[in-house]
Amino acid sequence: MPDNSDRDAALAMFASLQQRAAKAGVTLRQPPSEPDTCCGRGCNGCVWEGWYEAVDYWREEALLKLGD
């Protein structure tokens, strides 16, 4: 299971960048969906690790489109 502060920060970042994009007339793809298959045992290769990698990729792509 993720650290809630990391998850909350990712969700806030999605909202912030989507808001900036809307104001700039830029279309961003949808952010990655949160995993719903975590067993909560802290597995090596947890689905949340993959989600955070997808979050980073989404952020990089969004910033490129926004010209940052």
Contacts in CASP RR format, 6 or more apart in sequence:
PFRMAT RR
TARGET T0000
AUTHOR 0000-0000-0000
METHOD contacts of the structure
MODEL  1
MPDNSDRDAALAMFASLQQRAAKAGVTLRQPPSEPDTCCGRGCNGCVWEG
WYEAVDYWREEALLKLGD
1 38 0 8 1.000
1 40 0 8 1.000
1 42 0 8 1.000
1 48 0 8 1.000
2 48 0 8 1.000
2 51 0 8 1.000
2 52 0 8 1.000
6 52 0 8 1.000
7 34 0 8 1.000
10 52 0 8 1.000
10 55 0 8 1.000
13 55 0 8 1.000
13 59 0 8 1.000
14 31 0 8 1.000
14 55 0 8 1.000
14 58 0 8 1.000
17 28 0 8 1.000
17 59 0 8 1.000
17 62 0 8 1.000
17 63 0 8 1.000
17 66 0 8 1.000
18 28 0 8 1.000
18 31 0 8 1.000
20 66 0 8 1.000
21 27 0 8 1.000
21 28 0 8 1.000
21 62 0 8 1.000
21 65 0 8 1.000
21 66 0 8 1.000
24 66 0 8 1.000
26 65 0 8 1.000
26 66 0 8 1.000
28 61 0 8 1.000
28 62 0 8 1.000
28 65 0 8 1.000
29 58 0 8 1.000
29 61 0 8 1.000
31 55 0 8 1.000
31 58 0 8 1.000
32 51 0 8 1.000
32 54 0 8 1.000
32 55 0 8 1.000
32 58 0 8 1.000
34 51 0 8 1.000
35 47 0 8 1.000
35 48 0 8 1.000
35 50 0 8 1.000
35 51 0 8 1.000
37 47 0 8 1.000
38 46 0 8 1.000
38 47 0 8 1.000
38 48 0 8 1.000
40 46 0 8 1.000
END
